[in-house]
C-alpha cells in the first residue's frame, strides 16, 4: 500500500497507509485536522505527525481555508470548524470506500483550530469516536482571541463574532462529549502563548469531571506551532513535532488498536 492524496467532496486529503513493522494492518482509521498556525495544510500536517508506527490508515483532511485576514478570525473559525465537523461522517464513509476499509474504530487528531473541530464533532456525535488526541486544543474561542490580541492588537468584536465565540465554547459542552466516553489525550506546550498549558490542564479537568473515564494530559517543552513558517508544504519535522508524534503513536497503539485480535496477540507475545 502506498500513500494516497486527492479530494473528497471538495476537501483535500493525504492518506498514509498502515506502516507498523510489528503488527498487521487493522481496520481502524485516524482522521487528522491541522491548525491555522503551522502546519497549515493537510500535507504539512502529514509530514509533521506521520505516526509511522501505526497499523491503521491516518488521513489528514484540509480545512479548506479561504483567503483570510486577521480581522475576520472568528468568522473564519466558525465557518471552518463547523464545516469540518459537519462533514466528518461523509468523509469517514468516503474514505472507507476509497481505501477499502470495513467499519472499524475511528480516532481523531486535531491541532489548535483542528482540535476545536474534533471537539465539536464529538459533542455533536457526528461519528462514533473511540479515541481522540488533541494538541493545544482551542476550547474557548474568546480566550484564543485574547491571546491573539496580545500579539496583534485589539480585535474588532461584533455581535456576529460574539455569537460565534459563544456557539463554539466547547468547554461548556464537555457533558455532551463525555456521553460516549471516548479515550482522550490532551497535549499542551509549556511555552504555547495561544493555548497555555494551564488551559489544556483545565480542559482535562472539565472532561474528567464530566465523566470521561480515560483521559490523559501531557505537556511538552514547545510552543504552539508544530512546523516552521509558513507551514504550507511538507518539511522535515521540528523536534517538538517528533516528540508529539511519538507520544500520539504510542497512545493510539494502546487506546485505538488495543481491542483488536492482532493487538491482543502482540500483547501476549510481549508478555
C-alpha positions in Angstrom: 0.0 0.0 0.0 1.1 3.5 -0.8 0.2 7.0 0.4 -2.8 8.4 -1.3 -3.9 12.0 -1.9 -6.9 13.6 -3.6 -10.2 15.3 -2.7 -13.4 14.1 -1.2 -16.4 16.3 -1.5 -14.1 19.2 -2.2 -12.0 18.5 0.9 -8.3 17.7 0.1 -6.7 14.9 1.9 -3.5 13.0 2.3 -3.8 9.3 3.4 -0.9 7.3 4.9 -1.3 3.5 4.9 -0.6 1.2 7.8 3.1 1.2 8.4 3.7 -0.6 11.6 6.5 -3.2 11.3 5.4 -5.2 14.3 1.6 -5.6 13.6 -0.6 -6.5 10.7 -2.8 -3.8 9.2 -6.1 -3.2 11.0 -9.5 -1.7 10.1 -9.3 1.4 12.2 -9.0 4.9 10.8 -7.4 8.1 12.3 -8.7 11.4 10.9 -6.5 14.4 11.5 -7.1 18.2 11.2 -4.4 20.8 11.1 -4.4 24.3 12.7 -4.4 27.8 11.3 -0.8 28.0 12.6 2.0 25.8 11.1 1.4 23.2 9.9 -1.4 24.9 7.9 -2.2 22.2 5.3 -3.0 18.5 5.2 0.3 17.7 3.5 2.3 19.7 6.0 0.4 18.1 8.9 1.1 14.6 7.5 4.8 15.4 7.4 4.8 16.8 10.9 2.8 14.0 12.5 3.0 10.9 10.3 2.5 8.4 13.2 4.6 5.9 11.1 4.3 3.1 13.7 0.5 2.8 13.4 -1.2 -0.3 11.9 -4.1 1.8 10.6 -4.6 4.4 7.9 -4.0 8.0 9.0 -5.9 10.5 6.9 -5.1 14.3 7.1 -8.0 16.5 5.9 -7.7 20.0 4.7 -9.7 22.7 6.4 -10.4 24.4 3.0 -9.3 27.8 4.4 -10.3 30.7 2.2 -8.2 33.9 1.9 -8.3 35.4 5.3 -7.3 38.5 7.3 -6.6 38.7 11.0 -9.7 40.8 11.5 -12.1 38.1 10.4 -10.6 35.4 12.6 -13.7 34.4 14.5 -16.0 34.4 11.4 -13.4 32.3 9.6 -13.1 30.0 12.6 -16.8 29.4 12.9 -17.3 28.7 9.2 -14.2 26.4 9.1 -14.7 24.4 12.3 -18.5 23.9 11.8 -18.0 22.8 8.2 -15.3 20.3 9.1 -17.3 18.8 12.0 -20.5 18.6 9.9 -18.6 16.8 7.0 -16.9 14.2 9.2 -19.4 11.4 8.7 -19.4 11.8 4.9 -15.6 12.0 5.0 -15.3 8.8 7.0 -17.7 7.0 4.8 -16.0 8.2 1.6 -12.5 7.2 3.0 -13.7 3.8 3.9 -15.0 3.2 0.4 -11.9 4.7 -1.2 -9.4 2.8 0.9 -11.4 -0.5 1.0 -11.9 -0.4 4.8 -14.8 -2.1 6.6 -16.4 -0.5 9.6 -13.8 -0.1 12.4 -12.8 2.2 15.2 -12.3 5.9 14.4 -9.7 8.1 16.1 -9.4 11.8 15.8 -6.3 14.1 15.9 -6.6 17.9 16.0 -4.2 20.7 16.4 -5.3 24.1 17.5 -8.4 25.0 15.5 -8.4 21.4 14.2 -8.7 20.3 17.8 -11.8 22.5 18.1 -13.3 20.8 15.1 -12.6 17.4 16.7 -14.3 18.5 20.0 -17.3 19.9 18.1 -17.6 16.6 16.1 -17.6 14.6 19.3 -20.1 16.9 21.0 -22.4 16.6 18.1 -21.8 12.8 17.8 -21.0 13.0 14.1 -19.5 9.6 14.1 -18.7 7.1 16.9 -15.2 8.2 18.1 -13.2 5.7 20.1 -10.1 7.8 20.8 -9.0 11.4 20.3 -5.7 13.2 20.7 -5.9 16.9 20.8 -2.8 19.2 20.6 -3.2 22.7 22.0 -7.0 22.3 21.9 -8.8 25.5 21.5 -11.9 25.0 23.6 -12.7 28.7 24.4 -12.6 30.9 21.3 -12.8 34.1 23.4 -9.5 33.2 25.2 -7.8 32.5 21.9 -8.8 35.9 20.7 -7.4 37.4 23.9 -4.1 35.7 23.3 -4.1 36.9 19.7 -4.8 40.4 20.8 -1.6 40.4 22.8 0.3 39.8 19.6 -1.9 41.6 17.0 -3.7 44.4 18.9 -7.4 44.8 19.6 -9.9 42.5 17.9 -12.9 44.2 16.4 -15.7 42.3 18.2 -19.2 42.4 16.6 -22.5 40.8 17.6 -21.8 38.1 14.9 -18.3 37.2 16.2 -19.6 37.2 19.8 -22.2 34.7 18.7 -19.5 32.5 17.1 -17.4 32.6 20.3 -20.4 31.6 22.4 -21.5 28.9 20.0 -18.1 27.3 19.8 -17.3 27.4 23.5 -16.6 23.7 23.7 -15.6 23.8 27.3 -19.3 24.4 28.0 -20.2 21.2 26.1 -18.0 18.7 27.9 -21.0 16.8 29.2 -22.0 16.1 25.5 -18.5 15.0 24.7 -18.4 12.7 27.7 -21.6 10.9 26.8 -19.8 8.5 24.5 -16.8 8.3 26.9 -14.0 8.4 24.3 -10.5 7.8 25.3 -8.7 11.2 25.2 -5.2 12.6 25.1 -4.6 16.3 25.6 -1.2 17.7 24.6 0.0 21.1 25.8 3.0 23.2 25.2 4.9 24.8 28.1 5.7 27.9 26.0 2.5 28.0 24.0 1.2 31.6 24.0 -2.1 30.9 22.1 -3.3 27.9 24.2 -1.3 27.9 27.5 -0.6 24.6 29.1 -2.8 25.6 32.1 -5.8 25.8 29.8 -5.1 22.3 28.5 -5.0 21.1 32.0 -8.2 22.9 32.8 -9.9 21.3 29.9 -8.7 17.9 31.1 -10.2 18.5 34.5 -13.5 19.5 32.9 -13.6 16.4 30.8 -12.8 14.0 33.6 -15.3 15.9 35.8 -17.9 15.4 33.2 -17.4 11.6 33.2 -14.5 10.8 30.7 -13.0 7.8 32.3 -9.8 7.5 30.3 -8.2 10.9 29.7 -4.6 11.9 29.9 -2.9 15.3 29.7 0.8 15.8 28.9 2.9 18.9 28.5 5.9 19.2 26.2 8.6 21.9 26.1 7.3 23.5 23.0 5.3 26.5 21.6 2.1 26.3 19.6 3.5 25.6 16.1 4.5 22.1 15.0 6.2 23.2 11.8 8.3 26.1 10.6 6.7 29.1 8.8 4.9 29.3 6.5 3.9 25.7 7.2 2.2 25.1 3.8 4.5 22.4 2.3 5.8 19.1 3.8 9.0 19.7 5.6 11.2 17.7 7.9 9.5 17.8 11.4 10.6 20.1 14.2 11.9 18.5 17.4 8.6 19.3 19.1 6.7 17.6 16.4 8.9 14.5 16.7 8.1 14.3 20.4 4.4 14.8 19.9 4.4 12.2 17.0 6.0 9.6 19.2 3.5 10.3 22.0 0.5 10.1 19.7 1.8 6.9 18.1 2.3 5.2 21.5 -1.0 6.4 22.8 -3.1 5.3 19.8 -1.3 1.9 19.8 -2.6 1.5 23.3 -6.0 3.0 23.1 -7.3 2.7 19.5 -6.0 -0.7 18.4 -5.8 -2.4 21.8 -9.1 -4.2 21.3 -8.2 -6.0 18.1 -7.2 -9.6 17.9 -3.8 -8.6 16.4 -3.1 -6.3 19.4 -4.1 -9.0 21.9 -1.8 -11.4 20.2 1.0 -8.8 20.3 0.4 -8.2 24.0 0.5 -11.9 24.7 3.8 -12.2 22.8 5.2 -9.2 24.7 4.3 -10.8 28.0 
